[in-house]
Amino acid sequence: MTDMDNIAIEGERRVRSVLGEVLDLLDPREAKVVSRAVRSTGDLDLVGTLRFSKEALTVGPKLIRKGILVDTRMAKVALGNLGIYKEPIVKNNRYMSQDIVEGWASEINGRAVLIGTSPLALEKLLDLIDSGARPGLVIGVPVGLVNAISAKLRLARQSKVEFITNISVKGGVALGVSITRALMEIE
């Protein structure tokens, strides 16, 4: 057993010691995602703030294995070959994150997408969805005091695409990557 295995086992044990009874109330797949997210971020609130659409945990693992469009270089580095990051070719918006999402327009349908930093990127993605784009799964966990909750609520209230989000100002790349990694562990 490697040190990394020991760290993962000990992390899981500690999460279970704090949240065990609550995790036992969840669907086992949801519990796996919540546990991994808590372990990776240290955010115990995730047990109450993570939200899953009806089929997210069914379609997510299959889609993730084909690669996931990500909004930052950091997510790409963390996910290695799974992460698909593309610098924007055209600058149409005030913020680069919005240009990155617009650049996905021709390849987004049926793909998994991770928005882990910018609430404005999630809003731009939701605008594309309103205009007919259909990603297969959106992991929308941007962080921030401005726009994050409203963007996440907008994602959670729509029914056009499957999603995983957290209703909180907390979020970020580490959370998005941990959710993605947890989905890879689901059969």
mmCIF file of the C-alpha atoms, coordinates in Angstrom:
data_MODEL
# 
_entry.id   MODEL 
# 
loop_
_atom_site.group_PDB 
_atom_site.id 
_atom_site.type_symbol 
_atom_site.label_atom_id 
_atom_site.label_alt_id 
_atom_site.label_comp_id 
_atom_site.label_asym_id 
_atom_site.label_entity_id 
_atom_site.label_seq_id 
_atom_site.pdbx_PDB_ins_code 
_atom_site.Cartn_x 
_atom_site.Cartn_y 
_atom_site.Cartn_z 
_atom_site.occupancy 
_atom_site.B_iso_or_equiv 
_atom_site.pdbx_formal_charge 
_atom_site.auth_seq_id 
_atom_site.auth_comp_id 
_atom_site.auth_asym_id 
_atom_site.auth_atom_id 
_atom_site.pdbx_PDB_model_num 
ATOM 1   C CA . MET A 1 1   ? 0.000   0.000  0.000   1.00 0.00 ? 1   MET A CA 1 
ATOM 2   C CA . THR A 1 2   ? 1.384   3.423  -0.945  1.00 0.00 ? 2   THR A CA 1 
ATOM 3   C CA . ASP A 1 3   ? 1.338   6.597  1.125   1.00 0.00 ? 3   ASP A CA 1 
ATOM 4   C CA . MET A 1 4   ? -1.301  7.965  -1.280  1.00 0.00 ? 4   MET A CA 1 
ATOM 5   C CA . ASP A 1 5   ? -3.522  4.955  -0.575  1.00 0.00 ? 5   ASP A CA 1 
ATOM 6   C CA . ASN A 1 6   ? -3.060  5.512  3.156   1.00 0.00 ? 6   ASN A CA 1 
ATOM 7   C CA . ILE A 1 7   ? -3.977  9.190  2.837   1.00 0.00 ? 7   ILE A CA 1 
ATOM 8   C CA . ALA A 1 8   ? -7.132  8.360  0.886   1.00 0.00 ? 8   ALA A CA 1 
ATOM 9   C CA . ILE A 1 9   ? -8.146  5.659  3.361   1.00 0.00 ? 9   ILE A CA 1 
ATOM 10  C CA . GLU A 1 10  ? -7.481  7.875  6.371   1.00 0.00 ? 10  GLU A CA 1 
ATOM 11  C CA . GLY A 1 11  ? -9.307  10.789 4.734   1.00 0.00 ? 11  GLY A CA 1 
ATOM 12  C CA . GLU A 1 12  ? -12.332 8.603  4.067   1.00 0.00 ? 12  GLU A CA 1 
ATOM 13  C CA . ARG A 1 13  ? -12.251 7.286  7.630   1.00 0.00 ? 13  ARG A CA 1 
ATOM 14  C CA . ARG A 1 14  ? -12.240 10.823 9.019   1.00 0.00 ? 14  ARG A CA 1 
ATOM 15  C CA . VAL A 1 15  ? -15.079 11.977 6.772   1.00 0.00 ? 15  VAL A CA 1 
ATOM 16  C CA . ARG A 1 16  ? -17.088 8.920  7.830   1.00 0.00 ? 16  ARG A CA 1 
ATOM 17  C CA . SER A 1 17  ? -16.368 9.604  11.512  1.00 0.00 ? 17  SER A CA 1 
ATOM 18  C CA . VAL A 1 18  ? -17.936 13.071 11.180  1.00 0.00 ? 18  VAL A CA 1 
ATOM 19  C CA . LEU A 1 19  ? -20.613 12.531 8.528   1.00 0.00 ? 19  LEU A CA 1 
ATOM 20  C CA . GLY A 1 20  ? -21.212 8.769  8.580   1.00 0.00 ? 20  GLY A CA 1 
ATOM 21  C CA . GLU A 1 21  ? -24.866 8.754  9.620   1.00 0.00 ? 21  GLU A CA 1 
ATOM 22  C CA . VAL A 1 22  ? -25.727 11.522 7.177   1.00 0.00 ? 22  VAL A CA 1 
ATOM 23  C CA . LEU A 1 23  ? -23.859 9.835  4.312   1.00 0.00 ? 23  LEU A CA 1 
ATOM 24  C CA . ASP A 1 24  ? -25.736 6.612  5.072   1.00 0.00 ? 24  ASP A CA 1 
ATOM 25  C CA . LEU A 1 25  ? -28.998 8.438  4.302   1.00 0.00 ? 25  LEU A CA 1 
ATOM 26  C CA . LEU A 1 26  ? -27.839 9.312  0.782   1.00 0.00 ? 26  LEU A CA 1 
ATOM 27  C CA . ASP A 1 27  ? -27.884 7.268  -2.392  1.00 0.00 ? 27  ASP A CA 1 
ATOM 28  C CA . PRO A 1 28  ? -24.538 5.383  -2.315  1.00 0.00 ? 28  PRO A CA 1 
ATOM 29  C CA . ARG A 1 29  ? -23.339 7.162  -5.471  1.00 0.00 ? 29  ARG A CA 1 
ATOM 30  C CA . GLU A 1 30  ? -24.202 10.575 -4.003  1.00 0.00 ? 30  GLU A CA 1 
ATOM 31  C CA . ALA A 1 31  ? -22.447 9.603  -0.773  1.00 0.00 ? 31  ALA A CA 1 
ATOM 32  C CA . LYS A 1 32  ? -19.305 8.732  -2.752  1.00 0.00 ? 32  LYS A CA 1 
ATOM 33  C CA . VAL A 1 33  ? -19.296 12.134 -4.466  1.00 0.00 ? 33  VAL A CA 1 
ATOM 34  C CA . VAL A 1 34  ? -20.055 14.038 -1.263  1.00 0.00 ? 34  VAL A CA 1 
ATOM 35  C CA . SER A 1 35  ? -17.406 12.138 0.690   1.00 0.00 ? 35  SER A CA 1 
ATOM 36  C CA . ARG A 1 36  ? -14.732 12.712 -1.969  1.00 0.00 ? 36  ARG A CA 1 
ATOM 37  C CA . ALA A 1 37  ? -15.642 16.393 -2.220  1.00 0.00 ? 37  ALA A CA 1 
ATOM 38  C CA . VAL A 1 38  ? -15.507 16.882 1.555   1.00 0.00 ? 38  VAL A CA 1 
ATOM 39  C CA . ARG A 1 39  ? -12.219 15.004 1.746   1.00 0.00 ? 39  ARG A CA 1 
ATOM 40  C CA . SER A 1 40  ? -10.690 17.141 -1.008  1.00 0.00 ? 40  SER A CA 1 
ATOM 41  C CA . THR A 1 41  ? -11.939 20.530 0.138   1.00 0.00 ? 41  THR A CA 1 
ATOM 42  C CA . GLY A 1 42  ? -12.402 20.182 3.889   1.00 0.00 ? 42  GLY A CA 1 
ATOM 43  C CA . ASP A 1 43  ? -15.861 21.712 3.461   1.00 0.00 ? 43  ASP A CA 1 
ATOM 44  C CA . LEU A 1 44  ? -18.297 19.793 5.655   1.00 0.00 ? 44  LEU A CA 1 
ATOM 45  C CA . ASP A 1 45  ? -21.146 21.998 4.417   1.00 0.00 ? 45  ASP A CA 1 
ATOM 46  C CA . LEU A 1 46  ? -21.099 20.132 1.096   1.00 0.00 ? 46  LEU A CA 1 
ATOM 47  C CA . VAL A 1 47  ? -23.195 17.367 2.623   1.00 0.00 ? 47  VAL A CA 1 
ATOM 48  C CA . GLY A 1 48  ? -26.093 19.849 2.635   1.00 0.00 ? 48  GLY A CA 1 
ATOM 49  C CA . THR A 1 49  ? -25.285 22.050 -0.352  1.00 0.00 ? 49  THR A CA 1 
ATOM 50  C CA . LEU A 1 50  ? -24.449 19.621 -3.184  1.00 0.00 ? 50  LEU A CA 1 
ATOM 51  C CA . ARG A 1 51  ? -27.300 19.120 -5.649  1.00 0.00 ? 51  ARG A CA 1 
ATOM 52  C CA . PHE A 1 52  ? -27.626 16.425 -8.308  1.00 0.00 ? 52  PHE A CA 1 
ATOM 53  C CA . SER A 1 53  ? -30.066 16.286 -11.197 1.00 0.00 ? 53  SER A CA 1 
ATOM 54  C CA . LYS A 1 54  ? -31.985 13.043 -11.602 1.00 0.00 ? 54  LYS A CA 1 
ATOM 55  C CA . GLU A 1 55  ? -29.615 11.292 -14.039 1.00 0.00 ? 55  GLU A CA 1 
ATOM 56  C CA . ALA A 1 56  ? -26.317 13.101 -13.311 1.00 0.00 ? 56  ALA A CA 1 
ATOM 57  C CA . LEU A 1 57  ? -24.782 10.139 -11.529 1.00 0.00 ? 57  LEU A CA 1 
ATOM 58  C CA . THR A 1 58  ? -25.883 7.749  -14.273 1.00 0.00 ? 58  THR A CA 1 
ATOM 59  C CA . VAL A 1 59  ? -24.641 9.688  -17.317 1.00 0.00 ? 59  VAL A CA 1 
ATOM 60  C CA . GLY A 1 60  ? -21.724 11.436 -15.605 1.00 0.00 ? 60  GLY A CA 1 
ATOM 61  C CA . PRO A 1 61  ? -19.271 8.548  -15.272 1.00 0.00 ? 61  PRO A CA 1 
ATOM 62  C CA . LYS A 1 62  ? -19.658 7.536  -18.921 1.00 0.00 ? 62  LYS A CA 1 
ATOM 63  C CA . LEU A 1 63  ? -19.256 11.100 -20.188 1.00 0.00 ? 63  LEU A CA 1 
ATOM 64  C CA . ILE A 1 64  ? -16.288 11.922 -17.969 1.00 0.00 ? 64  ILE A CA 1 
ATOM 65  C CA . ARG A 1 65  ? -14.339 8.975  -19.340 1.00 0.00 ? 65  ARG A CA 1 
ATOM 66  C CA . LYS A 1 66  ? -14.594 10.596 -22.794 1.00 0.00 ? 66  LYS A CA 1 
ATOM 67  C CA . GLY A 1 67  ? -13.058 13.831 -21.493 1.00 0.00 ? 67  GLY A CA 1 
ATOM 68  C CA . ILE A 1 68  ? -14.478 16.957 -19.892 1.00 0.00 ? 68  ILE A CA 1 
ATOM 69  C CA . LEU A 1 69  ? -14.410 20.527 -21.157 1.00 0.00 ? 69  LEU A CA 1 
ATOM 70  C CA . VAL A 1 70  ? -12.887 22.733 -18.442 1.00 0.00 ? 70  VAL A CA 1 
ATOM 71  C CA . ASP A 1 71  ? -12.837 26.487 -17.982 1.00 0.00 ? 71  ASP A CA 1 
ATOM 72  C CA . THR A 1 72  ? -9.323  26.862 -16.558 1.00 0.00 ? 72  THR A CA 1 
ATOM 73  C CA . ARG A 1 73  ? -5.780  25.666 -17.117 1.00 0.00 ? 73  ARG A CA 1 
ATOM 74  C CA . MET A 1 74  ? -5.738  24.685 -13.432 1.00 0.00 ? 74  MET A CA 1 
ATOM 75  C CA . ALA A 1 75  ? -8.573  22.196 -13.960 1.00 0.00 ? 75  ALA A CA 1 
ATOM 76  C CA . LYS A 1 76  ? -6.818  20.855 -17.068 1.00 0.00 ? 76  LYS A CA 1 
ATOM 77  C CA . VAL A 1 77  ? -3.616  20.261 -15.125 1.00 0.00 ? 77  VAL A CA 1 
ATOM 78  C CA . ALA A 1 78  ? -5.482  18.614 -12.238 1.00 0.00 ? 78  ALA A CA 1 
ATOM 79  C CA . LEU A 1 79  ? -7.414  16.286 -14.558 1.00 0.00 ? 79  LEU A CA 1 
ATOM 80  C CA . GLY A 1 80  ? -4.577  15.510 -16.957 1.00 0.00 ? 80  GLY A CA 1 
ATOM 81  C CA . ASN A 1 81  ? -5.732  13.849 -20.174 1.00 0.00 ? 81  ASN A CA 1 
ATOM 82  C CA . LEU A 1 82  ? -9.377  13.955 -19.051 1.00 0.00 ? 82  LEU A CA 1 
ATOM 83  C CA . GLY A 1 83  ? -9.439  17.757 -19.058 1.00 0.00 ? 83  GLY A CA 1 
ATOM 84  C CA . ILE A 1 84  ? -10.000 19.583 -22.331 1.00 0.00 ? 84  ILE A CA 1 
ATOM 85  C CA . TYR A 1 85  ? -8.988  23.249 -22.114 1.00 0.00 ? 85  TYR A CA 1 
ATOM 86  C CA . LYS A 1 86  ? -8.886  25.594 -25.082 1.00 0.00 ? 86  LYS A CA 1 
ATOM 87  C CA . GLU A 1 87  ? -7.713  29.181 -25.125 1.00 0.00 ? 87  GLU A CA 1 
ATOM 88  C CA . PRO A 1 88  ? -10.326 31.427 -26.726 1.00 0.00 ? 88  PRO A CA 1 
ATOM 89  C CA . ILE A 1 89  ? -9.680  32.322 -30.348 1.00 0.00 ? 89  ILE A CA 1 
ATOM 90  C CA . VAL A 1 90  ? -11.955 35.365 -30.339 1.00 0.00 ? 90  VAL A CA 1 
ATOM 91  C CA . LYS A 1 91  ? -12.442 37.969 -27.626 1.00 0.00 ? 91  LYS A CA 1 
ATOM 92  C CA . ASN A 1 92  ? -16.120 38.973 -27.631 1.00 0.00 ? 92  ASN A CA 1 
ATOM 93  C CA . ASN A 1 93  ? -16.664 39.513 -23.916 1.00 0.00 ? 93  ASN A CA 1 
ATOM 94  C CA . ARG A 1 94  ? -15.231 41.521 -21.073 1.00 0.00 ? 94  ARG A CA 1 
ATOM 95  C CA . TYR A 1 95  ? -14.048 38.354 -19.309 1.00 0.00 ? 95  TYR A CA 1 
ATOM 96  C CA . MET A 1 96  ? -11.930 35.586 -20.813 1.00 0.00 ? 96  MET A CA 1 
ATOM 97  C CA . SER A 1 97  ? -13.973 32.878 -19.045 1.00 0.00 ? 97  SER A CA 1 
ATOM 98  C CA . GLN A 1 98  ? -17.012 33.864 -21.105 1.00 0.00 ? 98  GLN A CA 1 
ATOM 99  C CA . ASP A 1 99  ? -14.961 33.675 -24.323 1.00 0.00 ? 99  ASP A CA 1 
ATOM 100 C CA . ILE A 1 100 ? -13.733 30.212 -23.342 1.00 0.00 ? 100 ILE A CA 1 
ATOM 101 C CA . VAL A 1 101 ? -17.309 28.961 -22.944 1.00 0.00 ? 101 VAL A CA 1 
ATOM 102 C CA . GLU A 1 102 ? -18.414 30.575 -26.217 1.00 0.00 ? 102 GLU A CA 1 
ATOM 103 C CA . GLY A 1 103 ? -15.546 28.750 -27.910 1.00 0.00 ? 103 GLY A CA 1 
ATOM 104 C CA . TRP A 1 104 ? -17.122 25.432 -26.905 1.00 0.00 ? 104 TRP A CA 1 
ATOM 105 C CA . ALA A 1 105 ? -20.335 26.090 -28.853 1.00 0.00 ? 105 ALA A CA 1 
ATOM 106 C CA . SER A 1 106 ? -19.555 23.712 -31.737 1.00 0.00 ? 106 SER A CA 1 
ATOM 107 C CA . GLU A 1 107 ? -18.436 20.797 -29.552 1.00 0.00 ? 107 GLU A CA 1 
ATOM 108 C CA . ILE A 1 108 ? -20.462 21.071 -26.357 1.00 0.00 ? 108 ILE A CA 1 
ATOM 109 C CA . ASN A 1 109 ? -23.449 18.884 -27.223 1.00 0.00 ? 109 ASN A CA 1 
ATOM 110 C CA . GLY A 1 110 ? -23.336 15.574 -25.383 1.00 0.00 ? 110 GLY A CA 1 
ATOM 111 C CA . ARG A 1 111 ? -20.107 16.476 -23.553 1.00 0.00 ? 111 ARG A CA 1 
ATOM 112 C CA . ALA A 1 112 ? -19.320 16.811 -19.862 1.00 0.00 ? 112 ALA A CA 1 
ATOM 113 C CA . VAL A 1 113 ? -18.435 20.365 -18.807 1.00 0.00 ? 113 VAL A CA 1 
ATOM 114 C CA . LEU A 1 114 ? -16.769 21.701 -15.653 1.00 0.00 ? 114 LEU A CA 1 
ATOM 115 C CA . ILE A 1 115 ? -17.132 25.326 -14.604 1.00 0.00 ? 115 ILE A CA 1 
ATOM 116 C CA . GLY A 1 116 ? -15.048 25.679 -11.455 1.00 0.00 ? 116 GLY A CA 1 
ATOM 117 C CA . THR A 1 117 ? -14.077 29.317 -11.212 1.00 0.00 ? 117 THR A CA 1 
ATOM 118 C CA . SER A 1 118 ? -16.203 31.983 -12.826 1.00 0.00 ? 118 SER A CA 1 
ATOM 119 C CA . PRO A 1 119 ? -19.920 32.455 -12.171 1.00 0.00 ? 119 PRO A CA 1 
ATOM 120 C CA . LEU A 1 120 ? -20.002 34.485 -15.406 1.00 0.00 ? 120 LEU A CA 1 
ATOM 121 C CA . ALA A 1 121 ? -18.739 31.433 -17.307 1.00 0.00 ? 121 ALA A CA 1 
ATOM 122 C CA . LEU A 1 122 ? -21.596 29.394 -15.834 1.00 0.00 ? 122 LEU A CA 1 
ATOM 123 C CA . GLU A 1 123 ? -24.074 32.126 -16.800 1.00 0.00 ? 123 GLU A CA 1 
ATOM 124 C CA . LYS A 1 124 ? -22.665 32.127 -20.364 1.00 0.00 ? 124 LYS A CA 1 
ATOM 125 C CA . LEU A 1 125 ? -23.016 28.336 -20.486 1.00 0.00 ? 125 LEU A CA 1 
ATOM 126 C CA . LEU A 1 126 ? -26.618 28.602 -19.310 1.00 0.00 ? 126 LEU A CA 1 
ATOM 127 C CA . ASP A 1 127 ? -27.262 31.183 -22.033 1.00 0.00 ? 127 ASP A CA 1 
ATOM 128 C CA . LEU A 1 128 ? -25.931 28.674 -24.590 1.00 0.00 ? 128 LEU A CA 1 
ATOM 129 C CA . ILE A 1 129 ? -28.216 26.020 -23.119 1.00 0.00 ? 129 ILE A CA 1 
ATOM 130 C CA . ASP A 1 130 ? -31.174 28.395 -23.388 1.00 0.00 ? 130 ASP A CA 1 
ATOM 131 C CA . SER A 1 131 ? -30.204 28.872 -27.052 1.00 0.00 ? 131 SER A CA 1 
ATOM 132 C CA . GLY A 1 132 ? -30.242 25.127 -27.731 1.00 0.00 ? 132 GLY A CA 1 
ATOM 133 C CA . ALA A 1 133 ? -26.844 23.757 -26.671 1.00 0.00 ? 133 ALA A CA 1 
ATOM 134 C CA . ARG A 1 134 ? -27.122 20.443 -24.823 1.00 0.00 ? 134 ARG A CA 1 
ATOM 135 C CA . PRO A 1 135 ? -24.076 19.374 -22.852 1.00 0.00 ? 135 PRO A CA 1 
ATOM 136 C CA . GLY A 1 136 ? -24.521 15.904 -21.413 1.00 0.00 ? 136 GLY A CA 1 
ATOM 137 C CA . LEU A 1 137 ? -23.511 16.989 -17.891 1.00 0.00 ? 137 LEU A CA 1 
ATOM 138 C CA . VAL A 1 138 ? -22.638 20.312 -16.285 1.00 0.00 ? 138 VAL A CA 1 
ATOM 139 C CA . ILE A 1 139 ? -20.557 20.368 -13.129 1.00 0.00 ? 139 ILE A CA 1 
ATOM 140 C CA . GLY A 1 140 ? -21.181 23.975 -12.146 1.00 0.00 ? 140 GLY A CA 1 
ATOM 141 C CA . VAL A 1 141 ? -19.320 24.918 -8.973  1.00 0.00 ? 141 VAL A CA 1 
ATOM 142 C CA . PRO A 1 142 ? -17.928 28.431 -9.424  1.00 0.00 ? 142 PRO A CA 1 
ATOM 143 C CA . VAL A 1 143 ? -16.837 30.326 -6.346  1.00 0.00 ? 143 VAL A CA 1 
ATOM 144 C CA . GLY A 1 144 ? -17.558 33.867 -5.251  1.00 0.00 ? 144 GLY A CA 1 
ATOM 145 C CA . LEU A 1 145 ? -19.680 36.364 -3.377  1.00 0.00 ? 145 LEU A CA 1 
ATOM 146 C CA . VAL A 1 146 ? -20.873 37.965 -6.620  1.00 0.00 ? 146 VAL A CA 1 
ATOM 147 C CA . ASN A 1 147 ? -23.083 35.937 -8.980  1.00 0.00 ? 147 ASN A CA 1 
ATOM 148 C CA . ALA A 1 148 ? -22.095 32.439 -7.783  1.00 0.00 ? 148 ALA A CA 1 
ATOM 149 C CA . ILE A 1 149 ? -25.306 31.571 -5.951  1.00 0.00 ? 149 ILE A CA 1 
ATOM 150 C CA . SER A 1 150 ? -27.571 33.059 -8.622  1.00 0.00 ? 150 SER A CA 1 
ATOM 151 C CA . ALA A 1 151 ? -25.729 31.167 -11.385 1.00 0.00 ? 151 ALA A CA 1 
ATOM 152 C CA . LYS A 1 152 ? -25.898 27.905 -9.433  1.00 0.00 ? 152 LYS A CA 1 
ATOM 153 C CA . LEU A 1 153 ? -29.587 28.370 -8.670  1.00 0.00 ? 153 LEU A CA 1 
ATOM 154 C CA . ARG A 1 154 ? -30.233 29.036 -12.346 1.00 0.00 ? 154 ARG A CA 1 
ATOM 155 C CA . LEU A 1 155 ? -28.456 25.761 -13.172 1.00 0.00 ? 155 LEU A CA 1 
ATOM 156 C CA . ALA A 1 156 ? -30.362 23.835 -10.505 1.00 0.00 ? 156 ALA A CA 1 
ATOM 157 C CA . ARG A 1 157 ? -33.746 25.215 -11.618 1.00 0.00 ? 157 ARG A CA 1 
ATOM 158 C CA . GLN A 1 158 ? -33.363 24.313 -15.302 1.00 0.00 ? 158 GLN A CA 1 
ATOM 159 C CA . SER A 1 159 ? -34.349 20.880 -16.594 1.00 0.00 ? 159 SER A CA 1 
ATOM 160 C CA . LYS A 1 160 ? -32.683 20.790 -20.019 1.00 0.00 ? 160 LYS A CA 1 
ATOM 161 C CA . VAL A 1 161 ? -29.362 19.232 -18.976 1.00 0.00 ? 161 VAL A CA 1 
ATOM 162 C CA . GLU A 1 162 ? -28.046 17.016 -16.201 1.00 0.00 ? 162 GLU A CA 1 
ATOM 163 C CA . PHE A 1 163 ? -25.996 18.800 -13.551 1.00 0.00 ? 163 PHE A CA 1 
ATOM 164 C CA . ILE A 1 164 ? -24.109 18.716 -10.286 1.00 0.00 ? 164 ILE A CA 1 
ATOM 165 C CA . THR A 1 165 ? -23.766 21.954 -8.329  1.00 0.00 ? 165 THR A CA 1 
ATOM 166 C CA . ASN A 1 166 ? -23.538 23.295 -4.814  1.00 0.00 ? 166 ASN A CA 1 
ATOM 167 C CA . ILE A 1 167 ? -25.826 26.033 -3.569  1.00 0.00 ? 167 ILE A CA 1 
ATOM 168 C CA . SER A 1 168 ? -23.212 28.149 -1.814  1.00 0.00 ? 168 SER A CA 1 
ATOM 169 C CA . VAL A 1 169 ? -20.717 30.949 -2.381  1.00 0.00 ? 169 VAL A CA 1 
ATOM 170 C CA . LYS A 1 170 ? -18.088 28.247 -1.895  1.00 0.00 ? 170 LYS A CA 1 
ATOM 171 C CA . GLY A 1 171 ? -16.860 26.175 -4.792  1.00 0.00 ? 171 GLY A CA 1 
ATOM 172 C CA . GLY A 1 172 ? -13.863 26.303 -7.077  1.00 0.00 ? 172 GLY A CA 1 
ATOM 173 C CA . VAL A 1 173 ? -11.601 24.143 -9.161  1.00 0.00 ? 173 VAL A CA 1 
ATOM 174 C CA . ALA A 1 174 ? -10.673 21.778 -6.310  1.00 0.00 ? 174 ALA A CA 1 
ATOM 175 C CA . LEU A 1 175 ? -14.351 21.015 -5.740  1.00 0.00 ? 175 LEU A CA 1 
ATOM 176 C CA . GLY A 1 176 ? -15.015 20.512 -9.453  1.00 0.00 ? 176 GLY A CA 1 
ATOM 177 C CA . VAL A 1 177 ? -12.015 18.230 -9.852  1.00 0.00 ? 177 VAL A CA 1 
ATOM 178 C CA . SER A 1 178 ? -12.982 16.187 -6.779  1.00 0.00 ? 178 SER A CA 1 
ATOM 179 C CA . ILE A 1 179 ? -16.511 15.711 -8.171  1.00 0.00 ? 179 ILE A CA 1 
ATOM 180 C CA . THR A 1 180 ? -15.044 14.678 -11.522 1.00 0.00 ? 180 THR A CA 1 
ATOM 181 C CA . ARG A 1 181 ? -12.673 12.201 -9.855  1.00 0.00 ? 181 ARG A CA 1 
ATOM 182 C CA . ALA A 1 182 ? -15.513 10.770 -7.756  1.00 0.00 ? 182 ALA A CA 1 
ATOM 183 C CA . LEU A 1 183 ? -17.573 10.228 -10.916 1.00 0.00 ? 183 LEU A CA 1 
ATOM 184 C CA . MET A 1 184 ? -14.649 8.255  -12.343 1.00 0.00 ? 184 MET A CA 1 
ATOM 185 C CA . GLU A 1 185 ? -14.933 5.890  -9.361  1.00 0.00 ? 185 GLU A CA 1 
ATOM 186 C CA . ILE A 1 186 ? -18.623 5.184  -9.955  1.00 0.00 ? 186 ILE A CA 1 
ATOM 187 C CA . GLU A 1 187 ? -19.300 2.090  -12.038 1.00 0.00 ? 187 GLU A CA 1 
# 
